[in-house]
């Protein structure tokens, strides 16, 4: 089991309301990701589920049981924090088994559960080491192991990979995804990193200013964002947004707008186009654009381009054949109008 339901959940600190009515069901066995910028309310929501923050209004159900007033230890949830918070004087095995010891579990049973968990996390050889002898990734695995031995209904992760370097974050993403498949336990994962959200989550809840802007599968949100906030938050490089041309707009701006509107939408104030859908022609065919910056990443390049009259730089994700592109080069742009998104004056996606 492990289904988590939030019904009209709100949170206020004094007069300031920071969570403004969350309605969400996390399915049993699901890997749910809360993503959004700093201060959007994702960690506060996670802490309310854990019982580390009180709920000002609304109802929290865990497996159908109201959990608002339950102590954290009685909710069947285990939390893994950004900080490892390991006891430096205890070995890995002692750190992992400490909560079981406090719960009165006998030594033999503790050792069995700790070793079983260490096998799952592929860290049996580390059990006799102390935290100071471990790398950052190993310490985070110990913190995860400490949660696993409790056999919770729900795992709660609060930005657990933020302290790791880029290579370790990739490895730990793989490990956590494998762990979820192996255990089949409900996991709720908080991050501000949209790459983590896109690659790990069964579904993503995009938070903004204390509410959920959109909920859905990663590629559904990427391809059909509900509004400009979701469109710009998910995707790297970020989506191109082109404003509706004014009466005195340049010919290039007008041409770009016309090409993006395959099916003209009179209410559209902005058109959105992902960088991979903005094609570049080295011979200059298409809308003239000047390369302002070229980031060559090996198999791909990201070109930042200036179109006359368009206020923001446009991003184009292109192949390795563009590795010779340099600052100041003039190229042609050919947008894929089939992939363009239209937004109204309030930033909402138009059908």
VENZI-V429146 format. One line per field, one symbol per residue. phi: phi as a letter, one per 30 degrees, with the letter a starting at -180 (. if undefined). burial: + if it has 16 or more other ideal C-beta (glycine too) atoms within 10 Angstrom, else -. Layout:
phi = ???
burial = ???
This chain:
phi = .jdbbcchdbbbcidcdcccjccaccddidccccbldeidjdddddddddjdbdcdajbccchicdcecddedccicbcccdddhcdddcdeddddcddddddiddeddeddddddddddchbedcecdcedccddddddddddddddddhddbcccchdcddcdedddddddddddddddddicdbcbcaccddeddccddbbcccahibcdabldedddddbddaddddddcjbddddccdddddcddedddddddddcececdddcbccbdedccdccddidjddbcdcabcccjdbbcccbccejcdcdccbcbdddcdddbejdcbccbddddcdccbdddiddcd
burial = -+++++--+++------++--+-+-+---+++++++---++++++++++++-+-+--+-+-++---+-------++++++-+-+-+----++++++++++----+----+--++--++-++-++-++--++--+--++++++++++++++-++++++++++--+---++--++-++--++----++++++++++-+++-++-++++++-+-+++++-+--++--+++++++-+++-+-++++--+---+--++-+++-+++------++++++++-++-+-----++++-+--+------+++++++-++---+++++---+--+---+-+-+-+----++++---+-+--
